[in-house]
Amino acid sequence: MKKVLGLDPYFEHYMGLLFARIVQSSKLKKINTVVELAPGFRIKGAYFLQMIHFTGTLYVLDTNAKVLTYLKEVYSLLLPEVKIVYLKKSLQEAIPFLPDTIDLLFSNHPLDDMIVGRYLGKLSPLAFNNTFLSQKYLYWAWKQIKRKQLSSALSEDVRSEFQLFFKTKKVRLFILSQYRSAYYRGEENISDQLTHDLFQQLKKEGNSNDTLTCQAFAFDFPDFDVAKEEGFHLKDNIQNSKHWIVIKNEL
Ligand SMILES: C[S@@+](CC[C@H](N)C(=O)[O-])C[C@H]1O[C@@H](n2cnc3c(N)ncnc32)[C@H](O)[C@@H]1O
């Protein structure tokens, strides 16, 4: 199996736990159909689904073929009892391939990547191949988006993608995180700045249930909370309801 740049299994596990605790607090019964959006070369989703003992059908959506090849190998080991359908498609393109009712749609930190993905179009895999070169390319793309003042238009496109999806599908529980990225520490964090408004709009429009998230996040993980820099402390950033969208729909 190829080494994956920057994958920290403890962090992946911790994130899985946050998603699992939200599902637990939501009291959602009978989860049969799950969609994971934009996992990249990461396995938080698999850890999360293990924790909730999921055995239904999982649809994995990512626009990068290499991501799907990697996940096919890893997810089959981590989720042997789950039927998995891999779709090399964006959220919007996947609409005709997904069931009308989805029990759970979840995604970790996708909005910045969806914005830059829109900008790069067919070239976007070059930014998401998880190599040092792709990280440089990604950073270059953000600088272009900022310089050309394209972030509002691109964010609007991504917002429409979500709106169309929710107009077409019934989603019982939607969970999305978009915390401050530690990735660009030391450099200007353009991606967080330019993603902020889109996240706030989606959170407001969906009437996100912060009470449920606060309940789920009321636990301490002191040994793991090693981020000393201001603003990266877990309770200030990742384990904080303000950086999550959680929408439960009674159908
Ligand atoms: C870096 S990953 C996102 C972070 C990852 N979920 C995590 O937990 O660290 C970004 C992925 O989003 C994919 N992507 C970008 N735009 C997309 C879209 N509109 N629909 C689906 N996947 C998309 C990219 O191919 C890439 O693999």
The ligand as an ORCA input file, in Angstrom:
! r2SCAN-3c Opt
* xyz 0 1
  C      -8.233     17.102      0.653
  S      -9.736     16.227      0.478
  C     -10.784     16.968      1.701
  C     -10.350     16.768      3.102
  C     -10.621     15.383      3.612
  N     -12.054     15.107      3.572
  C     -10.103     15.257      5.039
  O     -10.835     14.768      5.868
  O      -8.952     15.641      5.319
  C     -10.416     17.015     -0.886
  C     -11.015     16.086     -1.916
  O     -12.164     16.710     -2.474
  C     -12.299     16.286     -3.817
  N     -13.226     17.223     -4.451
  C     -13.029     18.509     -4.809
  N     -14.166     19.047     -5.279
  C     -15.123     18.083     -5.202
  C     -16.521     18.021     -5.507
  N     -17.185     19.081     -5.988
  N     -17.187     16.869     -5.280
  C     -16.547     15.785     -4.797
  N     -15.214     15.783     -4.485
  C     -14.520     16.916     -4.687
  C     -10.874     16.273     -4.306
  O     -10.676     15.418     -5.393
  C     -10.084     15.816     -3.058
  O      -9.796     14.448     -3.094
*
